Amino acid sequence: MSTPSSRAAFTLVELLVVIAIIGILIALLLPAVQQAREAARRMSCSNQVKQVGLAIHNFHDTYNHFPYAMRDAIDADSTSTYESGWVSILPFLEQDAVAQRWDPEEKRNSTNDTDGDGWTNAMLQQEIIPTYLCPTMVMPNGELLENRAPSSYQFCSGTPDTSLFQYAKYYNVPEPAYDGAIIPIKLKDNESPNHRAPTKFRDITDGTSNTFMVGETDFMPQGVPSTSYGAVWAYGYLYGWGSAYYPLNKHNHTSSVNGGFRSQHPGGVMFGLVDGSVRFVAETIDNDIYQAISTRAGGEVAQLP
């Protein structure tokens, strides 16, 4: 009676070959998995920009004008008090828990609890608003936030050189023109010399499908030198609105907040247009076309490619 022959085990060479094949398969599949994940994140970002656009439309239906990109709640000289227009559209994004507790008569960073509900604006501005965060954006650490929740989106205020705004009020420097769909106002008092009327649909004479309303920004990419913080949803002063003065998707500007529209998506930036549509705009877009679509009434004949 013969005994069954035993099968030889893997040799070391065979084992190494198997490991090498597995490594090659992983190397081939990993980029595809990463691309699929980024595609899903980009779709989520697009949906969020769509929600923001709808909220702005509902705001306009309610008040007959677009929100201000920012406002000063108390006619103060300090820019640190400025409130962002992103606060004003919270009720239209089903963010009542924050919106109903926010006190519009107090500074953005006020610690006064005037109604005794246990909440102050300084506390509320730390609340993360999920709709305001692109899934692709890397979250900053706590030290960079300074008790302000970050944002991935800004209103488009046209093509002003935003650095001029920092000095205009104090040093008699001419202010830049705010020629976008949603513009900032500095003072609460509508009779003040610095008052600007809010924009309306009728002001978008370049066409609602040819005018940016909101666009992406990123907070502060690692490894990029910066002298300021990135976008935060509650702080109005240069943090809630952006300009197309600089080319699209540049990450090397020394002032993170003034660096224009940009994202952490590969190759481009998500924008919401005034008509409510959403487009992913390639970073290779011609700069003249990019700036033309950033203005509401420039008279240019320009369309997104």
Phi and psi in degrees as GROMACS dihedral restraints (atoms count N, CA, C in turn):
[ dihedral_restraints ]
;  ai    aj    ak    al  type     phi  dphi    fc
    3     4     5     6     1   -88.6    20    10
    4     5     6     7     1   145.3    20    10
    6     7     8     9     1   -87.8    20    10
    7     8     9    10     1   142.4    20    10
    9    10    11    12     1   -63.9    20    10
   10    11    12    13     1   140.7    20    10
   12    13    14    15     1   -76.5    20    10
   13    14    15    16     1   137.9    20    10
   15    16    17    18     1   -84.3    20    10
   16    17    18    19     1   139.8    20    10
   18    19    20    21     1   -77.3    20    10
   19    20    21    22     1   135.7    20    10
   21    22    23    24     1   -69.0    20    10
   22    23    24    25     1   144.7    20    10
   24    25    26    27     1   -73.0    20    10
   25    26    27    28     1   166.8    20    10
   27    28    29    30     1   -59.2    20    10
   28    29    30    31     1   139.2    20    10
   30    31    32    33     1   -81.2    20    10
   31    32    33    34     1   165.1    20    10
   33    34    35    36     1   -60.5    20    10
   34    35    36    37     1   -39.0    20    10
   36    37    38    39     1   -64.4    20    10
   37    38    39    40     1   -44.1    20    10
   39    40    41    42     1   -62.9    20    10
   40    41    42    43     1   -40.9    20    10
   42    43    44    45     1   -62.6    20    10
   43    44    45    46     1   -42.0    20    10
   45    46    47    48     1   -64.8    20    10
   46    47    48    49     1   -37.6    20    10
   48    49    50    51     1   -63.9    20    10
   49    50    51    52     1   -44.3    20    10
   51    52    53    54     1   -61.2    20    10
   52    53    54    55     1   -45.2    20    10
   54    55    56    57     1   -61.3    20    10
   55    56    57    58     1   -41.1    20    10
   57    58    59    60     1   -63.7    20    10
   58    59    60    61     1   -41.7    20    10
   60    61    62    63     1   -63.6    20    10
   61    62    63    64     1   -43.7    20    10
   63    64    65    66     1   -60.8    20    10
   64    65    66    67     1   -42.2    20    10
   66    67    68    69     1   -61.6    20    10
   67    68    69    70     1   -40.8    20    10
   69    70    71    72     1   -65.1    20    10
   70    71    72    73     1   -42.7    20    10
   72    73    74    75     1   -62.0    20    10
   73    74    75    76     1   -42.2    20    10
   75    76    77    78     1   -63.1    20    10
   76    77    78    79     1   -43.0    20    10
   78    79    80    81     1   -62.7    20    10
   79    80    81    82     1   -34.2    20    10
   81    82    83    84     1   -76.1    20    10
   82    83    84    85     1   -36.2    20    10
   84    85    86    87     1   -83.6    20    10
   85    86    87    88     1   -30.5    20    10
   87    88    89    90     1   -58.9    20    10
   88    89    90    91     1   -47.4    20    10
   90    91    92    93     1   -59.4    20    10
   91    92    93    94     1   -37.4    20    10
   93    94    95    96     1   -64.7    20    10
   94    95    96    97     1   -40.3    20    10
   96    97    98    99     1   -64.9    20    10
   97    98    99   100     1   -43.3    20    10
   99   100   101   102     1   -63.7    20    10
  100   101   102   103     1   -40.7    20    10
  102   103   104   105     1   -64.3    20    10
  103   104   105   106     1   -39.8    20    10
  105   106   107   108     1   -64.5    20    10
  106   107   108   109     1   -39.9    20    10
  108   109   110   111     1   -66.2    20    10
  109   110   111   112     1   -42.0    20    10
  111   112   113   114     1   -66.2    20    10
  112   113   114   115     1   -37.9    20    10
  114   115   116   117     1   -60.8    20    10
  115   116   117   118     1   -40.0    20    10
  117   118   119   120     1   -66.8    20    10
  118   119   120   121     1   -41.2    20    10
  120   121   122   123     1   -65.2    20    10
  121   122   123   124     1   -39.3    20    10
  123   124   125   126     1   -66.3    20    10
  124   125   126   127     1   -38.7    20    10
  126   127   128   129     1   -63.7    20    10
  127   128   129   130     1   -40.9    20    10
  129   130   131   132     1   -63.3    20    10
  130   131   132   133     1   -41.8    20    10
  132   133   134   135     1   -61.1    20    10
  133   134   135   136     1   -44.5    20    10
  135   136   137   138     1   -59.4    20    10
  136   137   138   139     1   -42.4    20    10
  138   139   140   141     1   -63.9    20    10
  139   140   141   142     1   -37.0    20    10
  141   142   143   144     1   -69.0    20    10
  142   143   144   145     1   -40.8    20    10
  144   145   146   147     1   -63.0    20    10
  145   146   147   148     1   -37.1    20    10
  147   148   149   150     1   -61.7    20    10
  148   149   150   151     1   -43.5    20    10
  150   151   152   153     1   -62.0    20    10
  151   152   153   154     1   -41.6    20    10
  153   154   155   156     1   -63.1    20    10
  154   155   156   157     1   -44.2    20    10
  156   157   158   159     1   -60.0    20    10
  157   158   159   160     1   -41.7    20    10
  159   160   161   162     1   -65.4    20    10
  160   161   162   163     1   -38.7    20    10
  162   163   164   165     1   -62.9    20    10
  163   164   165   166     1   -40.5    20    10
  165   166   167   168     1   -66.3    20    10
  166   167   168   169     1   -39.8    20    10
  168   169   170   171     1   -61.5    20    10
  169   170   171   172     1   -43.3    20    10
  171   172   173   174     1   -66.5    20    10
  172   173   174   175     1   -35.5    20    10
  174   175   176   177     1   -60.8    20    10
  175   176   177   178     1   -45.6    20    10
  177   178   179   180     1   -62.7    20    10
  178   179   180   181     1   -40.8    20    10
  180   181   182   183     1   -61.6    20    10
  181   182   183   184     1   -33.0    20    10
  183   184   185   186     1   -80.6    20    10
  184   185   186   187     1   -42.2    20    10
  186   187   188   189     1  -111.9    20    10
  187   188   189   190     1    -2.5    20    10
  189   190   191   192     1    63.8    20    10
  190   191   192   193     1    27.9    20    10
  192   193   194   195     1  -164.3    20    10
  193   194   195   196     1   164.1    20    10
  195   196   197   198     1   -75.6    20    10
  196   197   198   199     1   157.9    20    10
  198   199   200   201     1   -66.5    20    10
  199   200   201   202     1   153.9    20    10
  201   202   203   204     1   -69.8    20    10
  202   203   204   205     1   146.9    20    10
  204   205   206   207     1   -65.6    20    10
  205   206   207   208     1   -30.5    20    10
  207   208   209   210     1  -161.6    20    10
  208   209   210   211     1   162.2    20    10
  210   211   212   213     1  -149.5    20    10
  211   212   213   214     1   159.5    20    10
  213   214   215   216     1  -105.9    20    10
  214   215   216   217     1   114.4    20    10
  216   217   218   219     1   -69.2    20    10
  217   218   219   220     1   -25.2    20    10
  219   220   221   222     1  -131.4    20    10
  220   221   222   223     1    19.2    20    10
  222   223   224   225     1    54.7    20    10
  223   224   225   226     1    40.8    20    10
  225   226   227   228     1   -90.7    20    10
  226   227   228   229     1   160.1    20    10
  228   229   230   231     1   -83.4    20    10
  229   230   231   232     1   -22.3    20    10
  231   232   233   234     1   -79.9    20    10
  232   233   234   235     1   124.8    20    10
  234   235   236   237     1   -68.0    20    10
  235   236   237   238     1   -16.7    20    10
  237   238   239   240     1   -68.9    20    10
  238   239   240   241     1   -12.0    20    10
  240   241   242   243     1   -90.5    20    10
  241   242   243   244     1   -10.1    20    10
  243   244   245   246     1   -64.2    20    10
  244   245   246   247     1   137.6    20    10
  246   247   248   249     1  -104.1    20    10
  247   248   249   250     1   137.6    20    10
  249   250   251   252     1   -82.0    20    10
  250   251   252   253     1   150.8    20    10
  252   253   254   255     1   -66.5    20    10
  253   254   255   256     1   -15.0    20    10
  255   256   257   258     1   -66.1    20    10
  256   257   258   259     1   -21.9    20    10
  258   259   260   261     1   -67.0    20    10
  259   260   261   262     1   -40.7    20    10
  261   262   263   264     1   -70.7    20    10
  262   263   264   265     1   -21.2    20    10
  264   265   266   267     1   -97.0    20    10
  265   266   267   268     1     1.6    20    10
  267   268   269   270     1   -55.4    20    10
  268   269   270   271     1   -41.3    20    10
  270   271   272   273     1   -61.4    20    10
  271   272   273   274     1   -25.3    20    10
  273   274   275   276     1   -90.6    20    10
  274   275   276   277     1     2.9    20    10
  276   277   278   279     1  -115.8    20    10
  277   278   279   280     1    16.9    20    10
  279   280   281   282     1    58.9    20    10
  280   281   282   283     1    37.7    20    10
  282   283   284   285     1  -108.9    20    10
  283   284   285   286     1    49.2    20    10
  285   286   287   288     1   -64.6    20    10
  286   287   288   289     1   -28.7    20    10
  288   289   290   291     1   -59.8    20    10
  289   290   291   292     1   -33.9    20    10
  291   292   293   294     1   -90.7    20    10
  292   293   294   295     1   -45.3    20    10
  294   295   296   297     1   -60.8    20    10
  295   296   297   298     1   -42.1    20    10
  297   298   299   300     1   -73.6    20    10
  298   299   300   301     1   -19.2    20    10
  300   301   302   303     1   -93.9    20    10
  301   302   303   304     1   -16.2    20    10
  303   304   305   306     1   -70.6    20    10
  304   305   306   307     1   134.1    20    10
  306   307   308   309     1  -102.0    20    10
  307   308   309   310     1   105.4    20    10
  309   310   311   312     1   -69.3    20    10
  310   311   312   313     1   -13.0    20    10
  312   313   314   315     1   -91.0    20    10
  313   314   315   316     1    -0.9    20    10
  315   316   317   318     1  -110.4    20    10
  316   317   318   319     1   160.8    20    10
  318   319   320   321     1   -61.5    20    10
  319   320   321   322     1   158.0    20    10
  321   322   323   324     1   -58.3    20    10
  322   323   324   325     1   -34.9    20    10
  324   325   326   327     1  -108.1    20    10
  325   326   327   328     1    25.0    20    10
  327   328   329   330     1   -68.3    20    10
  328   329   330   331     1   141.3    20    10
  330   331   332   333     1  -104.0    20    10
  331   332   333   334     1    12.4    20    10
  333   334   335   336     1   -83.1    20    10
  334   335   336   337     1   127.8    20    10
  336   337   338   339     1  -102.9    20    10
  337   338   339   340     1    77.6    20    10
  339   340   341   342     1   -68.8    20    10
  340   341   342   343     1   -29.9    20    10
  342   343   344   345     1   -99.2    20    10
  343   344   345   346     1     1.1    20    10
  345   346   347   348     1    68.9    20    10
  346   347   348   349     1    24.9    20    10
  348   349   350   351     1   -90.0    20    10
  349   350   351   352     1     2.9    20    10
  351   352   353   354     1    87.1    20    10
  352   353   354   355     1     3.5    20    10
  354   355   356   357     1  -123.8    20    10
  355   356   357   358     1   143.8    20    10
  357   358   359   360     1  -124.9    20    10
  358   359   360   361     1   163.6    20    10
  360   361   362   363     1   -60.8    20    10
  361   362   363   364     1   -36.1    20    10
  363   364   365   366     1   -62.3    20    10
  364   365   366   367     1   -33.0    20    10
  366   367   368   369     1   -77.0    20    10
  367   368   369   370     1   -42.8    20    10
  369   370   371   372     1   -66.2    20    10
  370   371   372   373     1   -32.2    20    10
  372   373   374   375     1   -68.0    20    10
  373   374   375   376     1    -9.6    20    10
  375   376   377   378     1   -89.3    20    10
  376   377   378   379     1    -6.2    20    10
  378   379   380   381     1   -73.8    20    10
  379   380   381   382     1   130.3    20    10
  381   382   383   384     1   -74.4    20    10
  382   383   384   385     1   127.1    20    10
  384   385   386   387     1  -104.2    20    10
  385   386   387   388     1   105.6    20    10
  387   388   389   390     1   -55.1    20    10
  388   389   390   391     1   -37.0    20    10
  390   391   392   393     1   -65.2    20    10
  391   392   393   394     1   -22.4    20    10
  393   394   395   396     1   -89.3    20    10
  394   395   396   397     1     5.9    20    10
  396   397   398   399     1  -121.2    20    10
  397   398   399   400     1   117.7    20    10
  399   400   401   402     1   -69.9    20    10
  400   401   402   403     1   133.6    20    10
  402   403   404   405     1   -62.4    20    10
  403   404   405   406     1   -21.9    20    10
  405   406   407   408     1   -79.7    20    10
  406   407   408   409     1   -24.4    20    10
  408   409   410   411     1   -69.8    20    10
  409   410   411   412     1   127.6    20    10
  411   412   413   414     1   -72.1    20    10
  412   413   414   415     1   127.6    20    10
  414   415   416   417     1   -70.7    20    10
  415   416   417   418     1   135.8    20    10
  417   418   419   420     1   -73.2    20    10
  418   419   420   421     1   162.5    20    10
  420   421   422   423     1   -81.5    20    10
  421   422   423   424     1   170.6    20    10
  423   424   425   426     1   -61.9    20    10
  424   425   426   427     1   -31.9    20    10
  426   427   428   429     1   -64.4    20    10
  427   428   429   430     1   -35.4    20    10
  429   430   431   432     1   -75.4    20    10
  430   431   432   433     1   -25.5    20    10
  432   433   434   435     1   -73.7    20    10
  433   434   435   436     1   -35.1    20    10
  435   436   437   438     1    51.6    20    10
  436   437   438   439     1    48.8    20    10
  438   439   440   441     1    63.0    20    10
  439   440   441   442     1    32.7    20    10
  441   442   443   444     1  -130.9    20    10
  442   443   444   445     1   131.1    20    10
  444   445   446   447     1   -74.8    20    10
  445   446   447   448     1   138.0    20    10
  447   448   449   450     1   -77.3    20    10
  448   449   450   451     1   167.7    20    10
  450   451   452   453     1  -138.4    20    10
  451   452   453   454     1   154.8    20    10
  453   454   455   456     1  -106.2    20    10
  454   455   456   457     1     0.9    20    10
  456   457   458   459     1  -134.3    20    10
  457   458   459   460     1   150.5    20    10
  459   460   461   462     1  -136.7    20    10
  460   461   462   463     1   151.4    20    10
  462   463   464   465     1   -69.0    20    10
  463   464   465   466     1   150.6    20    10
  465   466   467   468     1   -95.9    20    10
  466   467   468   469     1   113.5    20    10
  468   469   470   471     1  -101.7    20    10
  469   470   471   472     1    16.4    20    10
  471   472   473   474     1   102.0    20    10
  472   473   474   475     1  -135.3    20    10
  474   475   476   477     1  -125.9    20    10
  475   476   477   478     1    30.1    20    10
  477   478   479   480     1   -70.3    20    10
  478   479   480   481     1   150.4    20    10
  480   481   482   483     1   -75.6    20    10
  481   482   483   484     1   100.4    20    10
  483   484   485   486     1   -63.6    20    10
  484   485   486   487     1   -21.9    20    10
  486   487   488   489     1   -66.3    20    10
  487   488   489   490     1   -26.3    20    10
  489   490   491   492     1   -66.1    20    10
  490   491   492   493     1   -31.0    20    10
  492   493   494   495     1   -62.1    20    10
  493   494   495   496     1   -30.3    20    10
  495   496   497   498     1   -65.0    20    10
  496   497   498   499     1   -25.1    20    10
  498   499   500   501     1  -112.6    20    10
  499   500   501   502     1   -14.3    20    10
  501   502   503   504     1   -60.8    20    10
  502   503   504   505     1   -41.1    20    10
  504   505   506   507     1   -71.7    20    10
  505   506   507   508     1   -28.6    20    10
  507   508   509   510     1  -103.0    20    10
  508   509   510   511     1   -26.8    20    10
  510   511   512   513     1  -122.0    20    10
  511   512   513   514     1    19.6    20    10
  513   514   515   516     1    58.3    20    10
  514   515   516   517     1    32.7    20    10
  516   517   518   519     1   -86.7    20    10
  517   518   519   520     1   135.1    20    10
  519   520   521   522     1   -58.0    20    10
  520   521   522   523     1   134.3    20    10
  522   523   524   525     1   -75.6    20    10
  523   524   525   526     1   150.0    20    10
  525   526   527   528     1   -71.8    20    10
  526   527   528   529     1   159.9    20    10
  528   529   530   531     1   -80.2    20    10
  529   530   531   532     1   130.4    20    10
  531   532   533   534     1   -97.7    20    10
  532   533   534   535     1    97.6    20    10
  534   535   536   537     1  -110.2    20    10
  535   536   537   538     1    19.8    20    10
  537   538   539   540     1   -95.4    20    10
  538   539   540   541     1  -174.7    20    10
  540   541   542   543     1   -71.8    20    10
  541   542   543   544     1   -34.9    20    10
  543   544   545   546     1  -128.1    20    10
  544   545   546   547     1   119.6    20    10
  546   547   548   549     1  -117.4    20    10
  547   548   549   550     1   157.4    20    10
  549   550   551   552     1   -86.3    20    10
  550   551   552   553     1   155.4    20    10
  552   553   554   555     1  -127.5    20    10
  553   554   555   556     1   143.1    20    10
  555   556   557   558     1   -91.6    20    10
  556   557   558   559     1   -34.0    20    10
  558   559   560   561     1  -119.1    20    10
  559   560   561   562     1   149.6    20    10
  561   562   563   564     1   -70.7    20    10
  562   563   564   565     1   -37.6    20    10
  564   565   566   567     1   -69.8    20    10
  565   566   567   568     1   115.9    20    10
  567   568   569   570     1   -67.1    20    10
  568   569   570   571     1   -15.0    20    10
  570   571   572   573     1   -93.9    20    10
  571   572   573   574     1     0.2    20    10
  573   574   575   576     1   -71.3    20    10
  574   575   576   577     1   154.9    20    10
  576   577   578   579     1   -59.6    20    10
  577   578   579   580     1   -25.9    20    10
  579   580   581   582     1   -92.3    20    10
  580   581   582   583     1     7.2    20    10
  582   583   584   585     1   -69.8    20    10
  583   584   585   586     1   138.6    20    10
  585   586   587   588     1  -123.7    20    10
  586   587   588   589     1   135.6    20    10
  588   589   590   591     1   -71.2    20    10
  589   590   591   592     1   143.6    20    10
  591   592   593   594     1   -67.6    20    10
  592   593   594   595     1   153.3    20    10
  594   595   596   597     1   -81.7    20    10
  595   596   597   598     1   158.4    20    10
  597   598   599   600     1  -132.5    20    10
  598   599   600   601     1   170.8    20    10
  600   601   602   603     1   -56.3    20    10
  601   602   603   604     1   -37.6    20    10
  603   604   605   606     1   -65.1    20    10
  604   605   606   607     1   -18.6    20    10
  606   607   608   609     1   -81.5    20    10
  607   608   609   610     1   -11.1    20    10
  609   610   611   612     1   -88.1    20    10
  610   611   612   613     1    71.3    20    10
  612   613   614   615     1   -78.0    20    10
  613   614   615   616     1   -13.5    20    10
  615   616   617   618     1   -77.3    20    10
  616   617   618   619     1    -8.4    20    10
  618   619   620   621     1   106.2    20    10
  619   620   621   622     1   132.0    20    10
  621   622   623   624     1   -67.5    20    10
  622   623   624   625     1   -24.1    20    10
  624   625   626   627     1   -87.1    20    10
  625   626   627   628     1    -1.6    20    10
  627   628   629   630     1  -121.5    20    10
  628   629   630   631     1    21.6    20    10
  630   631   632   633     1  -137.0    20    10
  631   632   633   634     1   124.4    20    10
  633   634   635   636     1   -67.8    20    10
  634   635   636   637     1   144.6    20    10
  636   637   638   639     1  -115.5    20    10
  637   638   639   640     1   -44.4    20    10
  639   640   641   642     1  -139.5    20    10
  640   641   642   643     1   155.2    20    10
  642   643   644   645     1  -148.4    20    10
  643   644   645   646     1   168.8    20    10
  645   646   647   648     1   -80.5    20    10
  646   647   648   649     1   152.8    20    10
  648   649   650   651     1  -141.8    20    10
  649   650   651   652     1   166.8    20    10
  651   652   653   654     1  -121.5    20    10
  652   653   654   655     1   160.4    20    10
  654   655   656   657     1   -72.2    20    10
  655   656   657   658     1   -64.7    20    10
  657   658   659   660     1  -167.2    20    10
  658   659   660   661     1    91.6    20    10
  660   661   662   663     1   -58.7    20    10
  661   662   663   664     1   142.0    20    10
  663   664   665   666     1   -64.1    20    10
  664   665   666   667     1   142.2    20    10
  666   667   668   669     1    85.0    20    10
  667   668   669   670     1    -2.0    20    10
  669   670   671   672     1  -103.6    20    10
  670   671   672   673     1   120.8    20    10
  672   673   674   675     1   -64.5    20    10
  673   674   675   676     1   136.3    20    10
  675   676   677   678     1  -148.3    20    10
  676   677   678   679     1   145.8    20    10
  678   679   680   681     1  -107.2    20    10
  679   680   681   682     1     3.2    20    10
  681   682   683   684     1  -147.9    20    10
  682   683   684   685     1   169.3    20    10
  684   685   686   687     1   -82.9    20    10
  685   686   687   688     1   163.9    20    10
  687   688   689   690     1   -88.2    20    10
  688   689   690   691     1  -167.3    20    10
  690   691   692   693     1   -65.4    20    10
  691   692   693   694     1   135.9    20    10
  693   694   695   696     1  -132.0    20    10
  694   695   696   697     1   143.1    20    10
  696   697   698   699     1   -72.6    20    10
  697   698   699   700     1   -28.2    20    10
  699   700   701   702     1   -90.6    20    10
  700   701   702   703     1   -25.3    20    10
  702   703   704   705     1   -87.9    20    10
  703   704   705   706     1   119.2    20    10
  705   706   707   708     1   -81.3    20    10
  706   707   708   709     1   -29.4    20    10
  708   709   710   711     1   -72.7    20    10
  709   710   711   712     1    95.5    20    10
  711   712   713   714     1    65.9    20    10
  712   713   714   715     1     3.2    20    10
  714   715   716   717     1  -103.9    20    10
  715   716   717   718     1   -20.9    20    10
  717   718   719   720     1  -108.4    20    10
  718   719   720   721     1    -4.3    20    10
  720   721   722   723     1  -138.5    20    10
  721   722   723   724     1   153.5    20    10
  723   724   725   726     1  -133.9    20    10
  724   725   726   727     1   173.4    20    10
  726   727   728   729     1  -131.7    20    10
  727   728   729   730     1   150.6    20    10
  729   730   731   732     1   -94.4    20    10
  730   731   732   733     1    20.3    20    10
  732   733   734   735     1   -60.4    20    10
  733   734   735   736     1   -38.0    20    10
  735   736   737   738     1   -97.0    20    10
  736   737   738   739     1   154.0    20    10
  738   739   740   741     1   -58.0    20    10
  739   740   741   742     1   155.8    20    10
  741   742   743   744     1   -69.1    20    10
  742   743   744   745     1   138.6    20    10
  744   745   746   747     1    64.1    20    10
  745   746   747   748     1    37.1    20    10
  747   748   749   750     1   -92.5    20    10
  748   749   750   751     1   134.3    20    10
  750   751   752   753     1  -116.3    20    10
  751   752   753   754     1    16.6    20    10
  753   754   755   756     1  -114.3    20    10
  754   755   756   757     1    15.3    20    10
  756   757   758   759     1   -78.4    20    10
  757   758   759   760     1   137.2    20    10
  759   760   761   762     1   -70.2    20    10
  760   761   762   763     1   -21.1    20    10
  762   763   764   765     1  -106.8    20    10
  763   764   765   766     1   106.2    20    10
  765   766   767   768     1   -56.8    20    10
  766   767   768   769     1   -41.2    20    10
  768   769   770   771     1   -75.6    20    10
  769   770   771   772     1   -24.7    20    10
  771   772   773   774     1   -95.6    20    10
  772   773   774   775     1     3.2    20    10
  774   775   776   777     1   -79.4    20    10
  775   776   777   778     1     5.2    20    10
  777   778   779   780     1    89.5    20    10
  778   779   780   781     1  -174.4    20    10
  780   781   782   783     1   -80.0    20    10
  781   782   783   784     1   135.6    20    10
  783   784   785   786     1  -162.8    20    10
  784   785   786   787     1   164.3    20    10
  786   787   788   789     1  -146.5    20    10
  787   788   789   790     1   175.9    20    10
  789   790   791   792     1  -104.4    20    10
  790   791   792   793     1    10.6    20    10
  792   793   794   795     1   -74.7    20    10
  793   794   795   796     1   143.2    20    10
  795   796   797   798     1   -67.3    20    10
  796   797   798   799     1   124.9    20    10
  798   799   800   801     1    90.2    20    10
  799   800   801   802     1    -4.5    20    10
  801   802   803   804     1   178.4    20    10
  802   803   804   805     1  -168.7    20    10
  804   805   806   807     1  -139.3    20    10
  805   806   807   808     1   141.8    20    10
  807   808   809   810     1   -86.3    20    10
  808   809   810   811     1   132.5    20    10
  810   811   812   813     1  -128.5    20    10
  811   812   813   814     1   146.4    20    10
  813   814   815   816     1  -106.9    20    10
  814   815   816   817     1   130.8    20    10
  816   817   818   819     1   -95.4    20    10
  817   818   819   820     1   167.1    20    10
  819   820   821   822     1   -64.2    20    10
  820   821   822   823     1   -28.2    20    10
  822   823   824   825     1   -76.2    20    10
  823   824   825   826     1    -1.8    20    10
  825   826   827   828     1    96.1    20    10
  826   827   828   829     1    -6.2    20    10
  828   829   830   831     1   -77.3    20    10
  829   830   831   832     1   162.6    20    10
  831   832   833   834     1  -126.2    20    10
  832   833   834   835     1   134.3    20    10
  834   835   836   837     1  -133.3    20    10
  835   836   837   838     1   140.3    20    10
  837   838   839   840     1   -91.8    20    10
  838   839   840   841     1   114.1    20    10
  840   841   842   843     1   -99.0    20    10
  841   842   843   844     1   123.6    20    10
  843   844   845   846     1   -67.0    20    10
  844   845   846   847     1   142.0    20    10
  846   847   848   849     1   -68.1    20    10
  847   848   849   850     1   -10.0    20    10
  849   850   851   852     1   -87.8    20    10
  850   851   852   853     1     4.5    20    10
  852   853   854   855     1   -56.5    20    10
  853   854   855   856     1   141.9    20    10
  855   856   857   858     1   -58.6    20    10
  856   857   858   859     1   132.5    20    10
  858   859   860   861     1   -65.4    20    10
  859   860   861   862     1   -32.9    20    10
  861   862   863   864     1   -66.0    20    10
  862   863   864   865     1   -40.9    20    10
  864   865   866   867     1   -66.1    20    10
  865   866   867   868     1   -43.1    20    10
  867   868   869   870     1   -57.5    20    10
  868   869   870   871     1   -46.6    20    10
  870   871   872   873     1   -71.2    20    10
  871   872   873   874     1   -34.4    20    10
  873   874   875   876     1   -63.7    20    10
  874   875   876   877     1   -39.6    20    10
  876   877   878   879     1   -78.0    20    10
  877   878   879   880     1   -11.1    20    10
  879   880   881   882     1   -84.7    20    10
  880   881   882   883     1    -9.8    20    10
  882   883   884   885     1  -107.1    20    10
  883   884   885   886     1   153.5    20    10
  885   886   887   888     1   -92.5    20    10
  886   887   888   889     1   -24.1    20    10
  888   889   890   891     1  -148.8    20    10
  889   890   891   892     1    41.9    20    10
  891   892   893   894     1   -81.2    20    10
  892   893   894   895     1   -14.1    20    10
  894   895   896   897     1    80.0    20    10
  895   896   897   898     1     6.2    20    10
  897   898   899   900     1   -76.8    20    10
  898   899   900   901     1   152.3    20    10
  900   901   902   903     1  -100.8    20    10
  901   902   903   904     1    92.5    20    10
  903   904   905   906     1  -141.5    20    10
  904   905   906   907     1   141.4    20    10
  906   907   908   909     1  -137.2    20    10
  907   908   909   910     1   153.3    20    10
  909   910   911   912     1   -68.0    20    10
  910   911   912   913     1   139.4    20    10
